[in-house]
Amino acid sequence: MPDPIMSPDGNFMWTGSEWIPAPPSSSQSANVNLMDSVIGGDVNITQNNVEDITNAMVQALEILGFSGQSSPSELEPSQKKEVEKVLETSEQLAEQGIEIDPWTEITLGNAARLAGRTHSAQQHYLRALETFRKNGDRGGEAMALTGLGIIAETRGDLAEAERLQRESLAIRREIGERGNEASVLNNLGNIALSRGDLAEAERLIQESLAIKREIGDRGGEAVSLHNLGSIAQTRGNLAEAERLHQEGLAILREVGDREGEATALTGLGNIAKTRGDLAEAERLHQESLAIKREIGDRGGEADSLTGLGIIALSRGDLAEAERLHQESLAIKIEIGERDGEARSLLNLGNIAQTRGDLAEAERLHQESLAIKIEIGSRRGEADSLNNLGNIALSRGDLAKAERLHQESLAIKREIGDRDGEARSLMNLGIIAASRGDPDEQRRLNTEVVKIHREMGIPIAQWLIDKSY
């Protein structure tokens, strides 16, 4: 056990897993009634002792890796449990209308977001925003807006995410925070990429890259190169995508960022898979998996298993694909990553559908859909509706298939997912053809081609062959 860490007032000490009352001394006068610990058990908080409780929460989070604006990439199950204890205590303070330091609220928001508690994270960021604005703290205001923008993006509300990030960007530029300006530009680039605006995404991330190089942020430079590689891959320019990922990988190895190195290897593995080089794709994903296991990145490990599962499915090895996706699913459930859990269920649903087991496929996609709705992921909800529409089409239920694809299309248009919109239109075209309406199919496919041209995505060869 590490040496105990004392709270600033000396009333509590951290044992490595919880805060407990420090041995009594004549000078102590705590106003908190503790049965187990200050961050757990049955806590009775009085407003007179808010500073002590806040200090305890901050120290607990610092031990878990939350320091200032930095946060761990993910939480182990035991860490998640401790974070939730901290969050429960902060919620008790909020219920009593007790205002705490806004920077502590930001840290609590980051912790809640990482623990998958998006509503709680949003409330922490909103309280911080209100206080920062009241105090005239422009840097803090920008930080809260960035956090709220990330929550909106997680939920699939790209319009709101962009609005919040742009408001944050204006403040960053006003007060001259170049590093944070670059980070927000990167966030905006990812939002543009999510909605399929590749030109805008590239412009924003190139701007971010220029700033990161100007201020000497090598790790940030690698992140921008990785994002530019993803844009190049989306455009179908695999040679450029590979070059950018390799350039980013070299920097990450230079600075010793093992987690980033694993992410870059995953990106290169995806490029190899797109080229059809499954052996190289598998090698790169296995290399990424080994690093993630070495550094204890459980969420990253699950993502690599998912990549390997997709490769197995491409080879037609359904049993191996299912094994890998089940292993990934088990980790996602273990670490409480609900969005990842939903993605694994979706992949397992696709395997069931490939096998022709439509009942099992529908069950898995419905389970995935329920999680997406629960966590407020509009894009994920649309994807699940799309898959359920495909199952209905396989069954020959054209009315249900059309209803589900129309519902998916409406969400994709609402959140600005242009690529997803094109996929929905193509599926509706297939339904039109199944109904014997080739004119409607042509109209829908013409819309698909228009979107892809606007996005700069290569037109599928079969569409070109049909003179679109």
N, C-alpha and C positions, 0 to 999 in steps of 0.2 A: 504494500500500500504506500502511495506517495505521502510525503510530509503534508499534514493538514494545511489548507489555505484558510486564513482567517478573513472574515468580512471586515470592512473598514472600521466598524464600530466595536469589533471584538466580540460581538454577541453570538456569532455563528462560525462554524468551520466546515470546510468541504472535505469529505472522507474519500472522495474519488468516485462516489456514486450518488451522494445526496448531501444536503446541508443539514447539520444537526446543531442543537444548542451547544455553545462552547462551555467548558467547565466554568461553574459560577465563580464570580469574584465580586468583591464589595462594590466595585465601581460600575457594574452592569445594571441596566434598568430597561430591559426589553419590554415592549408593549405588545408582543405577539404571543398568543397562546398556541404552542406547538405540541402536537401529540406524537408525530413521527419526525418530520423535518419541515424546514421552511419551504421546500419545493415539492412537497408531497404530503400524504397523510391528511389529517383534518386540520386545516389552517384557519385560524380566526384572525383576520387582518384588521387592524385599527388604523385610522388615517394618521394618527400621531407617529406611527412607525413606518410610513410609506418609504422613506429613504432607505431604511435598513432592508426592507423587502426588495426594493428596486436594485440595490447594490448586490444582493444575493442572487437575483435573477441574472444580472449582467455577468457576474463572475461565473455562474454556472454555464452560461452560454459561451463565455470566452474559453472555458475548459473544453467545450464541445467544438471549438473551432470558429465561433462567431466573434470576430474582432473588428470593430469599426465597420467598414464597408465590405470586408472580406467574409466569405462563408465557405464551409466545406462543400464539395461537389455533391455529396449525398450523405445520408445518415445510416449507420448500422441500426438494426432493430433495437439494441440496447440504448443507443444514443437517441433514437426517435422517442423511446419511452421517457427518457430524461427531459427531452425538449417538450414533450406533451405535459409533463409536470410543471415546467416553467410557464407554459401557455395557460394552463389551468389557473395558476396563481395570478397571472396577469389579467385573466378574464374576471376573476373575483374583484380585482381593483377596478376594472372598467364598470362592473355591475354597480359598484358603490359610487360611481361618478368621480373617481379619484384620477386626477391628471398626473401622468408621469412624464419624465423627460422625453421629448420627441425623438431624439436619436436612439433612445432605448426602444421606443416604439418601432423604429425602422429595423433595428436588430431583431426584435420580436416578430416583425412582419416577414423578414428573411427566413427566420427559423420556421415559422408557420408554413410559408410557401414550400420550403424544402421537405417539411413533414407531410405535405399534401393537403394541408388545411387552408385552401384558397380563400374561403370566406373569412376565416380568422385573420389571414394575412391582409386581406383587403381592409378590414376594420382597423388594424394597427396602422397601415399606411394612411388611411383617411384621418385618423386621430392625429398622426404626426403632421400631416399636411395642414390641418386646421391650426395647430399650435405654431408651426413654422411661419405660416402666413400672418398669424396674430403678432408674432415676435419680429417679423420682417427679415427672417433668415432665408435668403434667396437660394443659397446652396442646399439647405435642408429641404426647401420646397421642391427643388428640382429632383432631389433624391427620392422623395415621396411619390412624385409624379412618375418617375421611372419605374418604381415598384408597382404602382397601380397599372401602368402600361403593360408590364410583364404579366400581371394577373389577367388583364383583358385579353392579351394574346393567347394565354393558356386556355382561356374559355372559348377562343375562336372568334372573338369580337374584334376583327382587324381594324375596323373604322375607329372604334374607341381607343384601341391600343395605339394607333398612329396619332390620334389627336393628343393623347397624353404624352407620348414620347416627343412630339414636336414642341409641345409646351415646355417640356423639360429641356429640350435642345436650345430653345430661345434663351432660357435663363442661363444655361451653361455658357453660351456665347457672350451673353451680357456681362457675366462676372469673370470671364476669361479662364474657365476650367477646361484646358485643352484635352487632358486625358479623358475626362468624363464626357466631353463633347464627342470624342472619337467612339466611346462606348455606346452612346445614344445613337450616333449615326449607324453603327453596326446593328443596333436593335431595329432601327427603321429599315435598314437594308433587308433584314430577315423577314420583316412584315411584308415588304414589297415582294420578296421572293415567295412568301406564302400565298400571296394573291396572284402570283404569276406575272408580275410586272418586272421582267428580267432586266430591262434597260435601266429602270429606276433603282432596282436592287444593286446593280453593278455600279451605278454612279455613286450611290450612298456609301457602299463598302469601299470603293476606291478612295473616296474622300476620307473615310475613317483610316484606311491604310496609310495615306499620306501623313496624317497627323501622328499616327503611331510611330512611323519612321522618323518623323521630325523630332519627337520627344524621346526617342530611343527605347520605346516599349517593344522589346523583341517578342515577348509572349503574345502581346496584342497583335503584332504584325502577323504572326503565324495564324492567329484566329481569323484575321481578315483574308489571308491567302486561302485558308481552308474554305471560307464562305464563297470566295470568288471561284474556287474550284468546283463547288456545288452548282454555281450558276452556269459555268462552262459545261458541266455534265448534263444539266437540264437542257441546254441548247443542243446537246448531241456532239459537242466538241471535246471528245474524250482525250485527245492528245494534250490540249490546253489544260483540261481538268487535271490530268495526271501531273503535268509540269508544276502546276500551282500547289497541288497536294504534296509533291516531293519537296518543293521549296519550303513549304511550311514544316514538313517533317524534319528537314535538316536543321531548322531553327530550334524546334522543340527538343531535338536531341542535343543540340549545342547548349541550351539553357537547362537541360536535365528535367524537362517536364514530361514525366512518364505517362501521366494521364492523357496529356495532349498528344503524345506520340501514339498511344493506343487509338485515339480518335482518328488521327491522320491515317493510320494503317487500315482502319475500318473504311474510311473514304476511298482509299486505293483499292481495297477489296471490292467495294461496290462498283468501281469503274471496271475492274477485271471481269466481274460478273456481267456487266452490261455488254462487254466485248464478247462474252460467251466463253471466256477462259476460266472455266469453273475450278480447275486445279490451282491456278494462281490466286483466284478469289478465296478459295479455301485456305491456302497457305497464309495469306495476309490476315484473314479473320482469325485463324488459329494463333498467329503471332500476337494479334491484338488481344485475344482472349487470355493468353499467357501473362501479358503485362497486367491486365485488369485483375487477374487472380493474385498476382504477385503483390500488387499495391492494395488489395482488399476492396476494389471497386465493385461492389455486388451489383449495382444497377448496370454498370458498364459490362460486367460479365454476362448479365442477362441479355443485353443488346447484342453482344457478339454471338451468343447462342442462337438468338433470333436470326442473325445474318447467316449463320451456318445452316439453320433450319431451312431458310429460303433457298440456299444452294442445293441442299438435299432434295427439296421439292422440285427444283429445276432439273435434277438428274432423274426424277421419277421415283426416288427412294422415299415412299410415303411413310414407311415405318420409322426410318431415321429422322425424317423431318418432324414427325409427330413427337418422337422422343426428345429432340432438341427444343421444340417449342414448349413441351410440357415442363422441361427443366427450367426454361426461361420463366414460364408462368409461375412455377413454385417460388423462384427468387423474388419476382415482382410482388407476389402475395406476402412473402416473408418481410420485405422491406416496406410494405405498405404503399407501393407506387401504383395507384389505381389506374392511371392512364396507361402505364406499361402493361398492367394486368389486362386491360381491355384490348390492347393491341395483340397480346398473345392469344387471347380468346378468338380474336378475329382471324389470326393466322391458322389456328386449329380449326376454325369454321371453314376456311378455304380448303384445308386438307380433307375434311369430311365431305365437302362438296365435290372435290376432285375424285373421291372414292365413290361418289354417287349416293352417299348417305345424306339425303336432303333433310331428313328430320333432325339428325344430329347437327348438321350445319346450321339449320335454322335456330336450334336451341342455343348454340354457342354464339351466333351473331346477335340473338336477342339479349343474351347475358352481357355481351360487350356493349350493346346499345344502352342497356340500363345503366351501366357504369358511366358511359359518356354523358348521358343526361344528368346523372347524379352530380358529376364533377363540373358540369357546365361546359363541356367541350363541344361546341357547335360543329366544328369541322369533323370531329370524330363521329358525332351523331349522324352527319350527312354520309360519311363513309359506310357506317353500319346500315343505314337505310338503303344505300346503293347495293350492298351485298345481299340484303334481304330481297331487294327487287330482282336481283339476278337469280336467286333461288326460285322466286315466284315465276320468273320467265322459264326456268328449267322445267317447272311443273306444268307449264302451258297456261298459267293463270295470268293472261295478259292485262286484265283490268287491275289486278292487285300489283303487278309489276309496274305498270304505268303510274299508279298512285304513289308507290314508294319512290320511284325515280323522280317524279315531279316534286315530291316532298324534299328529297335530297337536293334537287336543283334549286329549289327556293332558298334553302339554307346557304348553299354555295354562293348564290348571287347576293344574299344578305351580307355575308362575311367577306365578299370580294375575292373568293377563291376561283380565279379564272380558269386554271387548269382543271380543277374539279368540275367547274361548270361545263367545260368541253366534254369531259368524260360522261357526265349525266346526259348531255345532249346526244352523244353518240349512242348511249344505251337506249334512249327514247327512239332513236332512229332504227335500232334493231327491232324494237317492239313494233314500230310502224311497218317495217318490212314484213314482220311475222303476221301482221294484220292484212297484208296485201296492199299497202299504201306506199308505193315507191316514190311518189311525188313528195310526201311528207318526210320520208327518209332523206331524200335529196336536200330538202330545205334545211333539215336539222344538221346534216353533215356539212352543208355549206357554211352554217354558223360555226361548226367546230373548226373548219379550216380557217375561217376569218379570225377566230380567237387565237389559234396557234400562230398565225402569221403576225398578229399584233404582239404576241409574246416573244416572237423570235424562235419558236420551237419548230424543228424540222417536221414537215408534213409526212404522215405515214404513207409508205409506198403504195398501199392498196387504195388510198384515197386519190393519189396522183394517177394511178392506173385507171381509175374511174372518171378521170378528167375533172377533178375538183380543183 
